[in-house]
Amino acid sequence: MTPAQQHVRITRPLLLCGPAASLVYLSSDVIGALSYPGFNYASQAISEMSAIGAPTAEMLAPFYTAFSILFAAFAGGIWLAAGGRRSLRWSAGLLLAVAALGTAWAFFPMSMRGAGRTTTDTMHLVLSGLTMLLLAGAVAAGAAAFGRTFRTYSVATVIVMIAFFGLTMLDARHIDTGATPYMGINERVSMAAWLLWIAVFSLALYRVQRAPSPVPSFA
């Protein structure tokens, strides 16, 4: 086996960790909501399932750990697939930062509704905003490595994820009063946008790794 073949053999499985991470995160959201008595999928945020005192917090912890590990492995795959392309290396670095931030979420869970706001709630919001910025940067950097169709899709992804994240943050101001009828929907639209992009990006890179030419051709 040549060095080039060995490189591809290592890179491919790492790239497939991207869709796997997306599936793990989506699974945690569905399983958590079904396991949380009275949970309202439309009005309650994802983080409420892992809030302090939430009945599903302990159950979901392994899902989030697995997600961070898979996400970091995916970032490593992008770095290996990048070669000399700076845009892909930037994307890999930003996604690795997102995975690293995953360890901080465990130290700053949000409080349950009605429990009052604390420092951990403030830090939770800060982490949310920082994660969104890193993800947007990773999407933008990754888009530059491919053709116009993928770049257009990536721009649309960034717009959707940021717009609906903004709506989620507006709702978060009223979480203690319970006046958040669409917060869960808004957050999940934002989440779905970047999780889908991760899967598409992974498969695009995987296809390039299988192609005879190392030059991306995702148009």
Backbone torsions as a table, in degrees:
resi	resn	phi	psi	omega
1	MET	NA	129.3	-179.2
2	THR	-75.3	161.1	176.4
3	PRO	-56.6	-36.9	179.5
4	ALA	-64.7	-40.4	178.6
5	GLN	-67.3	-39.4	177.0
6	GLN	-63.2	-39.9	179.4
7	HIS	-60.9	-46.8	179.5
8	VAL	-64.7	-39.1	-178.7
9	ARG	-62.8	-34.0	177.9
10	ILE	-79.6	-40.4	-173.4
11	THR	-68.9	-42.3	-175.7
12	ARG	-55.0	-52.4	-179.8
13	PRO	-60.9	-35.2	178.9
14	LEU	-65.7	-39.1	178.6
15	LEU	-64.5	-34.7	179.7
16	LEU	-71.7	-10.8	174.5
17	CYS	-68.0	-18.5	177.9
18	GLY	-64.1	-59.3	176.4
19	PRO	-59.5	-34.9	178.8
20	ALA	-62.6	-41.6	178.1
21	ALA	-62.6	-42.0	178.4
22	SER	-61.3	-42.8	179.9
23	LEU	-65.6	-39.1	178.6
24	VAL	-63.0	-43.3	-178.8
25	TYR	-66.4	-44.8	178.4
26	LEU	-62.5	-40.1	178.9
27	SER	-63.0	-40.8	179.7
28	SER	-63.1	-36.7	-179.9
29	ASP	-67.8	-45.4	-179.1
30	VAL	-68.5	-48.4	-178.5
31	ILE	-63.9	-41.7	179.5
32	GLY	-62.5	-43.9	-179.6
33	ALA	-64.6	-39.6	179.5
34	LEU	-70.0	-26.2	-177.0
35	SER	-92.6	-7.2	-177.3
36	TYR	-98.9	107.7	-178.5
37	PRO	-57.6	124.7	177.0
38	GLY	79.2	7.3	-178.2
39	PHE	-67.1	133.5	179.7
40	ASN	-103.3	109.3	-174.8
41	TYR	-64.5	-31.6	-176.4
42	ALA	-78.0	-35.8	-171.9
43	SER	-107.4	-13.5	-176.6
44	GLN	-106.7	142.8	-176.2
45	ALA	-76.9	159.2	177.6
46	ILE	-60.3	-41.2	-176.8
47	SER	-65.0	-19.0	179.5
48	GLU	-67.6	-20.7	178.1
49	MET	-76.9	-15.5	177.0
50	SER	-120.4	21.1	179.7
51	ALA	-69.9	164.7	178.6
52	ILE	-61.3	119.5	-179.9
53	GLY	88.0	-1.6	179.6
54	ALA	-69.0	140.7	-177.1
55	PRO	-66.8	-15.6	-178.3
56	THR	-105.9	0.5	-174.4
57	ALA	-58.1	-49.3	-177.4
58	GLU	-68.3	-37.0	-178.5
59	MET	-65.3	-37.2	-174.9
60	LEU	-83.0	-16.5	-177.4
61	ALA	-52.6	-45.6	179.4
62	PRO	-63.8	-30.9	177.6
63	PHE	-62.9	-45.7	-177.7
64	TYR	-68.4	-34.1	176.3
65	THR	-65.2	-44.7	179.2
66	ALA	-63.1	-40.0	178.8
67	PHE	-60.3	-46.9	-179.0
68	SER	-61.9	-40.1	179.9
69	ILE	-66.2	-46.3	179.3
70	LEU	-64.2	-38.2	-179.7
71	PHE	-65.6	-41.3	178.0
72	ALA	-65.5	-39.7	177.7
73	ALA	-63.9	-39.3	177.5
74	PHE	-62.4	-43.2	177.6
75	ALA	-60.0	-39.5	176.4
76	GLY	-63.1	-37.9	177.6
77	GLY	-64.4	-39.7	177.8
78	ILE	-63.1	-42.4	-179.9
79	TRP	-60.6	-43.0	179.4
80	LEU	-67.4	-35.1	-179.2
81	ALA	-77.4	-15.9	-172.7
82	ALA	-67.5	-36.2	-173.6
83	GLY	64.1	-123.2	178.6
84	GLY	-100.0	11.1	-176.4
85	ARG	-82.5	111.4	-176.7
86	ARG	-63.9	-35.0	-178.0
87	SER	-60.3	-42.3	179.2
88	LEU	-69.8	-35.5	177.9
89	ARG	-67.8	-36.5	175.0
90	TRP	-63.8	-44.0	179.1
91	SER	-61.1	-43.6	178.8
92	ALA	-61.4	-44.8	-179.7
93	GLY	-63.4	-41.4	-180.0
94	LEU	-68.6	-38.8	177.9
95	LEU	-68.9	-34.8	175.8
96	LEU	-64.3	-36.8	176.9
97	ALA	-64.3	-38.4	176.6
98	VAL	-61.5	-44.1	178.9
99	ALA	-62.7	-40.1	179.4
100	ALA	-64.9	-38.0	178.0
101	LEU	-63.7	-23.9	179.8
102	GLY	-56.7	-28.9	179.1
103	THR	-72.1	-26.7	-178.1
104	ALA	-76.4	-26.6	-178.5
105	TRP	-58.5	-34.3	-178.0
106	ALA	-64.0	-26.3	-178.8
107	PHE	-87.8	-14.6	-177.7
108	PHE	-131.7	61.8	176.1
109	PRO	-73.1	153.5	177.5
110	MET	-78.1	162.7	176.2
111	SER	-86.9	154.8	176.4
112	MET	-70.1	157.1	-179.4
113	ARG	-58.4	135.0	178.4
114	GLY	89.2	-7.0	-177.7
115	ALA	-86.5	-7.8	-177.6
116	GLY	90.0	153.6	-178.4
117	ARG	-87.7	138.7	-179.7
118	THR	-129.4	-179.3	178.2
119	THR	-61.5	-36.2	179.7
120	THR	-63.7	-33.2	177.4
121	ASP	-66.7	-41.1	178.0
122	THR	-62.8	-45.7	179.5
123	MET	-65.8	-33.2	177.6
124	HIS	-61.6	-42.9	178.1
125	LEU	-67.1	-38.5	178.0
126	VAL	-62.2	-44.7	178.7
127	LEU	-63.3	-37.6	178.8
128	SER	-61.8	-47.6	-179.9
129	GLY	-64.5	-42.6	-179.9
130	LEU	-64.9	-41.8	178.1
131	THR	-60.7	-42.3	-179.5
132	MET	-64.5	-39.8	177.9
133	LEU	-64.3	-42.6	179.1
134	LEU	-64.6	-41.4	179.1
135	LEU	-65.1	-42.9	179.0
136	ALA	-61.2	-41.8	178.0
137	GLY	-64.3	-39.7	179.6
138	ALA	-65.8	-40.5	178.0
139	VAL	-63.8	-45.7	-179.5
140	ALA	-62.7	-43.1	-179.4
141	ALA	-67.7	-42.2	179.9
142	GLY	-65.4	-35.4	-178.9
143	ALA	-62.2	-32.3	-176.3
144	ALA	-66.7	-14.9	-177.0
145	ALA	-86.7	-5.9	-174.8
146	PHE	-125.7	-172.7	-174.2
147	GLY	-78.6	-177.1	-173.1
148	ARG	-63.0	-39.5	-179.2
149	THR	-60.1	-45.9	-179.7
150	PHE	-68.3	-36.6	178.1
151	ARG	-63.7	-41.2	178.4
152	THR	-63.2	-44.4	177.5
153	TYR	-60.5	-40.0	-179.0
154	SER	-67.6	-40.3	176.6
155	VAL	-61.5	-43.7	177.9
156	ALA	-61.6	-38.4	178.6
157	THR	-62.0	-46.7	-179.9
158	VAL	-61.7	-42.6	-180.0
159	ILE	-61.1	-47.1	-178.1
160	VAL	-65.8	-46.8	-175.9
161	MET	-65.8	-38.0	-179.7
162	ILE	-75.7	-40.6	-179.3
163	ALA	-61.6	-47.5	-177.9
164	PHE	-75.9	-25.8	172.1
165	PHE	-66.5	-40.1	177.1
166	GLY	-61.2	-41.8	177.1
167	LEU	-63.6	-36.7	178.0
168	THR	-64.0	-42.8	179.9
169	MET	-66.1	-34.4	175.9
170	LEU	-64.4	-40.4	177.8
171	ASP	-66.8	-34.0	-175.9
172	ALA	-60.5	-23.6	178.9
173	ARG	-65.4	-22.6	-175.5
174	HIS	-110.5	17.3	-173.5
175	ILE	-64.3	-33.4	-179.4
176	ASP	-70.8	-26.3	178.9
177	THR	-87.0	-12.6	-179.0
178	GLY	82.1	3.6	-178.4
179	ALA	-85.9	63.4	-179.3
180	THR	-132.9	61.9	-172.2
181	PRO	-61.2	-26.5	-176.0
182	TYR	-123.0	13.5	-176.7
183	MET	-62.4	-42.2	-179.8
184	GLY	-63.4	-40.6	178.7
185	ILE	-65.5	-47.3	-179.1
186	ASN	-59.3	-45.0	-178.3
187	GLU	-66.4	-38.3	-177.4
188	ARG	-73.5	-29.4	173.8
189	VAL	-66.1	-44.6	177.9
190	SER	-60.5	-45.1	-179.6
191	MET	-63.9	-45.7	-177.9
192	ALA	-62.3	-33.8	-178.4
193	ALA	-61.4	-49.3	-177.0
194	TRP	-80.5	-28.0	175.7
195	LEU	-66.0	-39.4	177.3
196	LEU	-66.5	-40.9	178.8
197	TRP	-60.6	-41.1	178.5
198	ILE	-58.1	-44.5	-179.7
199	ALA	-65.1	-44.7	-179.8
200	VAL	-65.3	-43.7	179.3
201	PHE	-60.3	-43.7	179.5
202	SER	-60.2	-46.7	-178.2
203	LEU	-68.1	-33.5	176.4
204	ALA	-64.4	-44.8	177.8
205	LEU	-66.5	-37.9	179.1
206	TYR	-62.2	-40.8	178.9
207	ARG	-63.4	-40.5	178.6
208	VAL	-63.1	-38.8	179.4
209	GLN	-64.5	-29.0	-179.9
210	ARG	-83.5	-19.5	-175.7
211	ALA	-75.3	153.8	178.2
212	PRO	-63.8	-34.5	-178.4
213	SER	-95.3	139.4	178.5
214	PRO	-79.4	0.4	-176.6
215	VAL	-87.4	124.9	179.5
216	PRO	-59.6	144.2	179.7
217	SER	-139.9	33.8	-179.2
218	PHE	-83.6	92.5	-173.9
219	ALA	-104.4	NA	NA
